[in-house]
Amino acid sequence: MSERLVAGVDSSTQSTKVVLCRADDGAVVAEASAPHPDGTECHPGHWQDALSQVQELLERADAVAVAAQQHGMVALDGAGEVVRPALLWNDTRSAPQARALVEECGGAKAWAERTGSVPLASFTVTKLRWMAEHEPENARRTERVMLPHDWLTLRLGAREPVTDRGDASGTGYWSPASGAYLPDLLRAALGHDAETPRVAAPGERAGETAWGAALGPGTGDNMGAALGLGLRPGDVVVSIGTSGTAFAVADGPAADPSGLVAGFADATGRFLPLVCTLNAARVLSAAAAMTGAALDELSALALAAEPGAGGLTLLPYLDGERTPDRPDATGVLAGLTTANATRENVARAAVEALLCSLTDAVDHLTAQGVRPRRTLLIGGGARSAAVRALAPAIFGTPVTVPEPAEYVALGAARQAAWALAGTPEPPEWPARPSTEHTSEHTGTEVRERYAALRDSAPEI
């Protein structure tokens, strides 16, 4: 009997990535990818087109599941047709609507208690309000609201519109604590009621693909990464991708009235408190452009500079920021003199700024009761030698760096294997190899200088 294979799909902002794995142990046997258009809105058809480019690999699988970017607003009419391009998580135009909804519907404390989060511009509920105000005809046509992974799962063969508790927890109209939708909040945003996908149980088989593969319910990208890494309570992950995230698996729901910590659910029945920054790996890309360096060269330049970058401090809010909530902010480079204006110092300041921003994110988690047992560094930015070398000093703890892998897609594959097996818990896959990084230095002075700039800088 041939071994069973499972496929995990990561439909991210920038691309579709697929890993084909052995169901028994998660060993990757093949991978493929296809690009998405750039931007902060995207017609869902582009995601399906990208999926069709990797169809040959998908059809080798006995089970499939999709993990996709959180929060994206997929608005459908009564015939199931897309009303307008999906507004993505990184589209900040709904910031005024987020503030209005918080004020109208009981304030930050009430939102945190009901939904686990205080909605910012990234949340689906705020995008619905933006559409209701700016595109009222599109809002009136909208009869069903889905998320990117929901829409792709339905296209792959789900029996009905279905989501999971992890991705549902990022909408702003579903409660992680009660496990129920909050239709009054959706109605307050859109102006009328709309259908929402059924929330499947963790590991449920949601349908069957056209070639007969079992279909998992799917999840959000951060929940997929947690599942792919095999996280346990006390594990803290810092991910450096298009966005930066810090998240941890917890046994109980979070409800932070400050709005800094999103009280998400995970894909297994636990919870996933998470802090997200808009500016992450692109901080490195911007610094590379500023210095005229390739990314590998940028890392070498940063490591050639002294800690503290000769007094240069970068506030990396290049495209606005989500944490803290400064959607109109811009970047600030402070402390520039003729003596420290070198490519090396600019590169070092960028890496230090990125890590300081993410350390702020971890601090917000600990303020909500997360007690880190270990810290894992993942994402494309973790491939930078400078990021790996500087992280322990800035974070103030040893850092574990798992081998580079598509952890979101691996988590989706593990969910697919779970749906295929029909077991109460996901299959136990061996941990990926990792390296441990420590530092004899302390990043206290760097962090203090960064915090002073953060707290004094104007929002624009």
C-alpha positions in Angstrom: 0.0 0.0 0.0 1.4 3.4 -1.0 2.0 6.0 1.7 -0.7 8.6 2.2 0.2 12.2 1.3 -1.4 15.5 2.5 -1.2 19.0 1.0 -1.1 22.2 2.9 -1.8 25.5 1.2 -0.6 28.9 2.4 -2.5 31.6 0.6 -0.7 34.7 1.8 -0.7 38.3 0.7 2.0 37.8 -1.8 1.7 34.2 -3.0 0.2 30.7 -2.8 2.6 28.1 -1.4 1.9 24.4 -1.3 3.8 21.7 0.6 3.1 18.0 0.0 3.9 15.9 3.0 3.7 12.3 4.2 0.7 12.1 6.5 2.4 9.9 9.1 5.4 12.1 9.9 5.1 15.4 8.0 8.2 14.9 5.9 8.0 17.2 2.9 8.1 15.4 -0.4 7.4 18.3 -2.8 6.7 22.1 -2.9 5.3 24.6 -5.3 4.3 28.3 -5.4 2.6 30.9 -7.5 2.5 34.7 -7.1 -0.4 37.0 -6.2 -0.8 40.6 -7.4 0.7 43.2 -5.1 -1.5 45.6 -3.2 -4.0 46.0 -0.3 -7.0 44.6 -2.2 -7.3 41.6 -4.4 -10.0 39.9 -6.3 -10.4 36.4 -4.9 -10.2 35.0 -8.4 -6.5 35.7 -8.4 -6.1 33.4 -5.5 -7.9 30.7 -7.3 -5.8 31.3 -10.4 -2.7 30.8 -8.3 -4.1 27.6 -6.8 -4.7 26.3 -10.4 -1.0 26.8 -11.1 -0.2 24.2 -8.4 -3.1 21.9 -9.2 -0.9 19.1 -10.3 0.8 18.9 -6.9 -2.5 19.2 -5.0 -4.0 16.3 -6.9 -1.3 14.0 -5.5 -2.7 14.5 -2.0 -5.2 12.3 -0.1 -6.2 15.3 2.0 -5.9 19.1 1.6 -6.4 22.1 3.9 -5.9 25.8 3.4 -4.4 28.4 5.7 -4.7 31.9 4.5 -4.1 35.6 5.4 -6.4 36.6 8.2 -9.1 39.4 8.1 -9.6 39.7 4.4 -13.1 40.8 3.5 -14.7 38.6 0.8 -18.1 40.0 0.1 -20.5 37.8 -2.0 -24.0 38.5 -3.4 -27.0 36.2 -3.4 -25.7 34.2 -6.3 -22.3 33.7 -4.6 -20.5 36.1 -6.9 -17.8 38.4 -5.6 -19.2 41.9 -5.1 -15.8 43.7 -5.1 -12.1 42.9 -4.7 -11.3 41.7 -1.2 -10.0 44.3 1.2 -6.9 42.7 2.8 -5.6 42.9 6.3 -2.9 45.5 5.3 -5.5 47.9 3.9 -5.6 50.7 6.6 -8.3 52.9 5.0 -10.9 51.7 7.5 -9.0 53.1 10.5 -11.7 55.9 11.0 -14.4 53.2 10.8 -12.6 51.1 13.4 -12.6 54.0 15.9 -16.2 54.8 15.2 -17.3 51.1 15.7 -15.5 50.9 19.0 -17.2 54.1 20.3 -20.6 53.1 19.0 -20.7 49.6 20.3 -19.8 50.0 23.9 -16.1 51.0 24.0 -12.8 49.1 24.1 -13.6 47.1 27.2 -16.9 45.8 25.8 -15.3 44.8 22.5 -12.5 43.0 24.3 -14.9 41.1 26.5 -17.2 40.2 23.6 -14.8 39.5 20.8 -11.4 39.0 22.5 -10.0 42.0 20.6 -10.5 45.7 20.1 -10.8 46.1 16.3 -8.3 48.0 14.3 -8.3 48.8 10.6 -7.1 45.2 9.8 -10.2 43.5 11.2 -13.0 42.4 8.8 -15.7 44.2 10.7 -14.1 47.6 10.1 -13.8 46.9 6.4 -17.5 46.1 6.2 -18.2 49.5 7.8 -15.9 51.2 5.3 -17.8 49.6 2.4 -21.1 50.5 3.9 -20.0 54.2 4.0 -18.1 54.5 0.8 -19.7 51.9 -1.5 -23.3 51.6 -0.2 -24.5 49.8 -3.3 -21.9 47.1 -2.9 -22.8 46.8 0.8 -26.5 46.4 -0.1 -25.6 43.7 -2.6 -23.6 41.8 0.0 -25.5 38.8 1.4 -22.6 36.7 2.6 -19.2 37.6 4.1 -16.3 35.1 4.1 -12.6 35.1 4.7 -9.9 34.2 2.2 -9.4 30.7 3.5 -13.2 30.1 3.7 -13.6 31.1 0.0 -10.8 28.9 -1.2 -12.0 25.9 0.9 -15.5 26.3 -0.6 -13.9 26.4 -4.1 -12.0 23.3 -3.4 -15.1 21.3 -2.5 -16.5 22.1 1.0 -20.0 20.8 1.4 -21.1 24.3 2.6 -19.5 27.6 3.5 -17.3 26.7 6.4 -14.6 28.4 8.5 -12.7 27.5 11.7 -12.6 29.1 15.1 -9.0 30.4 14.6 -9.8 32.5 11.5 -13.3 33.4 12.7 -11.7 35.0 15.8 -10.1 37.7 13.6 -13.4 39.0 12.1 -14.5 41.2 15.0 -18.0 39.6 15.0 -17.2 36.1 16.6 -16.5 35.4 20.2 -13.6 33.1 21.1 -14.9 32.8 24.7 -18.4 31.6 23.7 -17.7 30.1 20.3 -20.6 32.0 18.7 -21.1 34.7 16.1 -22.1 38.2 17.2 -24.6 39.2 14.5 -25.4 42.5 16.0 -21.8 43.7 15.5 -21.8 42.5 11.9 -25.1 44.3 11.4 -23.7 47.5 13.0 -20.9 47.4 10.5 -22.6 46.4 7.2 -26.0 48.0 7.9 -27.9 44.7 7.5 -27.6 41.0 8.3 -25.5 38.8 6.2 -24.7 35.0 6.2 -21.5 33.8 7.7 -19.8 30.4 7.3 -20.4 27.6 9.8 -17.6 27.3 12.3 -16.3 23.7 11.9 -14.8 21.7 14.8 -11.0 21.4 14.9 -9.9 18.6 12.6 -13.3 18.1 11.1 -13.6 16.8 7.5 -15.3 19.7 5.7 -15.8 18.1 2.3 -14.1 16.4 -0.5 -12.1 17.7 -3.5 -12.9 17.0 -7.1 -10.3 14.2 -7.1 -11.6 12.6 -3.9 -9.2 14.0 -1.3 -10.5 14.8 2.2 -10.8 18.5 2.9 -9.9 20.1 6.2 -11.8 23.2 7.4 -8.7 25.4 7.0 -7.6 28.2 9.3 -5.8 31.6 9.4 -2.1 31.9 8.6 -1.0 32.5 12.2 -3.0 29.6 13.5 -1.5 27.5 10.7 2.0 28.5 11.8 1.2 27.5 15.4 0.0 24.1 14.2 3.0 23.6 11.9 5.4 24.4 14.7 3.6 22.1 17.1 3.3 24.8 19.7 2.4 24.1 23.3 1.3 26.5 26.1 4.3 28.7 27.0 5.8 28.7 23.5 6.1 32.3 22.1 6.7 32.7 18.4 8.0 35.8 16.7 7.4 35.7 13.0 9.0 38.2 10.6 7.1 38.2 7.3 5.1 40.8 5.4 3.7 41.6 8.9 5.4 40.9 12.1 3.7 38.8 14.7 4.3 37.6 18.2 1.9 35.0 19.5 1.6 32.2 22.0 -0.7 29.2 22.6 -2.8 29.6 25.8 -5.4 27.5 27.6 -7.8 30.4 28.1 -9.1 33.4 26.1 -7.5 36.8 26.3 -9.4 40.1 26.5 -7.1 43.1 26.3 -9.1 46.4 26.5 -6.0 48.3 25.3 -6.4 46.6 21.9 -2.7 45.8 21.7 -3.3 42.0 22.1 -5.7 40.3 19.8 -7.5 37.5 21.7 -7.6 35.0 18.9 -8.5 31.3 19.0 -6.2 28.7 17.6 -6.9 25.7 15.3 -6.9 23.1 18.0 -9.5 24.2 20.6 -7.0 26.4 22.5 -6.4 30.1 22.2 -3.7 32.2 20.4 -3.2 35.7 21.9 -1.4 37.7 19.2 0.2 41.0 18.6 0.7 42.2 15.0 2.9 44.9 13.5 2.4 46.2 10.0 6.2 46.7 9.4 8.4 43.7 9.5 10.5 42.2 6.7 9.9 45.2 4.5 11.9 47.3 7.0 14.9 45.2 5.9 14.0 45.7 2.2 13.7 49.4 2.7 17.0 49.6 4.4 18.6 47.6 1.6 17.2 50.1 -0.9 18.5 53.0 1.2 22.0 51.6 1.4 22.1 50.2 -2.1 22.7 46.7 -0.8 21.2 43.3 -1.5 19.6 41.7 1.6 22.6 39.4 2.3 24.9 42.4 2.0 22.6 44.4 4.3 23.1 41.7 7.0 26.9 41.8 6.6 26.8 45.6 6.9 24.7 45.5 10.1 27.0 43.0 11.7 30.0 45.2 10.9 28.6 48.1 12.9 28.8 48.4 16.7 25.7 47.8 18.8 23.6 50.9 18.9 24.5 51.9 15.3 26.7 54.8 16.4 23.7 56.5 17.9 21.3 56.1 15.0 17.8 55.0 15.9 15.1 54.1 13.4 11.4 54.1 14.2 10.2 51.6 11.6 6.6 52.7 11.1 7.2 53.1 7.3 3.6 52.2 6.2 1.7 53.3 9.2 1.5 50.9 12.2 -0.9 48.6 13.9 0.9 48.2 17.2 0.9 50.8 18.4 -2.2 52.0 16.6 -0.8 54.7 14.4 -2.2 54.1 10.9 -0.9 57.5 9.6 2.6 57.3 11.1 5.8 57.4 9.0 9.3 56.2 9.7 11.8 58.4 11.7 15.6 58.2 11.6 17.0 60.0 14.6 20.4 60.9 15.8 22.0 61.3 12.4 25.4 63.0 12.3 28.3 63.3 9.9 30.2 60.8 12.1 27.6 58.0 12.1 26.1 58.5 8.6 27.5 55.2 7.2 25.8 52.3 5.4 26.8 50.0 8.2 25.1 52.1 10.8 21.9 52.5 8.8 21.8 48.7 8.3 22.3 48.1 12.0 19.7 50.7 13.0 17.1 49.0 10.7 17.8 45.5 12.2 17.7 46.8 15.8 14.5 48.8 15.1 12.7 45.7 13.6 13.7 43.7 16.7 12.8 46.4 19.1 9.3 46.7 17.6 8.8 42.9 17.9 10.1 42.9 21.5 7.4 45.5 22.3 5.0 43.0 20.9 6.3 40.2 23.1 6.0 42.6 26.1 2.3 43.1 25.4 1.8 39.3 25.5 3.5 39.0 28.9 1.4 41.8 30.2 -1.6 39.5 29.4 -0.2 36.7 31.5 1.8 34.8 28.9 4.8 33.2 30.5 7.3 32.3 27.8 8.9 28.9 28.1 10.8 29.4 24.9 10.9 31.9 22.1 11.0 30.8 18.4 12.0 33.0 15.6 10.4 32.2 12.2 9.5 33.8 8.8 11.5 35.2 5.9 13.2 37.8 8.1 14.6 35.1 10.3 16.8 34.0 7.5 18.9 37.2 8.0 22.1 36.4 9.8 22.0 39.8 11.4 18.5 39.3 12.7 19.5 35.9 14.2 22.6 37.3 15.8 21.1 40.5 17.3 17.7 38.9 18.4 18.9 37.4 21.8 20.4 40.7 23.0 17.3 42.7 22.0 14.8 40.2 23.2 16.8 39.6 26.4 16.4 35.8 26.1 17.9 32.9 24.2 16.2 32.4 20.8 15.4 29.2 19.0 15.4 29.4 15.2 13.7 26.4 13.6 15.1 25.5 10.2 13.6 27.6 7.4 10.3 26.1 6.3 6.8 27.0 5.1 5.3 26.7 8.6 1.9 28.1 7.6 1.6 25.5 4.8 3.0 22.8 7.1 0.3 23.6 9.6 -2.4 23.4 6.9 -0.9 20.0 5.9 -1.0 18.8 9.5 -4.7 19.8 9.7 -5.3 17.9 6.5 -3.7 14.8 8.0 -5.9 15.3 11.1 -9.0 15.4 8.9 -7.8 12.3 7.1 -7.2 10.4 10.3 -10.4 11.4 12.1 -8.6 11.4 15.5 -9.4 13.6 18.5 -6.0 15.3 18.3 -3.8 16.3 15.4 -1.0 13.8 14.5 2.3 14.1 16.3 4.9 15.1 13.8 8.6 15.3 14.8 9.9 18.8 15.5 12.0 20.4 12.7 15.7 20.8 13.4 16.5 24.2 15.0 19.5 26.2 16.2 19.9 28.0 19.5 21.2 31.6 19.7 22.4 33.4 22.7 24.3 36.7 23.4 26.8 37.9 25.9 25.6 41.5 25.2 22.5 43.3 26.5 20.3 45.3 24.3 19.0 47.5 27.1 20.5 50.8 25.9 19.3 50.2 22.4 15.8 49.4 23.6 15.7 52.4 25.9 16.7 54.7 23.0 14.1 53.1 20.7 11.4 53.5 23.4 12.2 57.2 23.9 11.9 57.8 20.1 8.7 55.7 19.9 7.0 57.7 22.7 8.1 61.1 21.5 7.6 60.8 17.7 4.6 62.4 16.1 2.1 60.1 14.4 2.8 61.6 10.9 
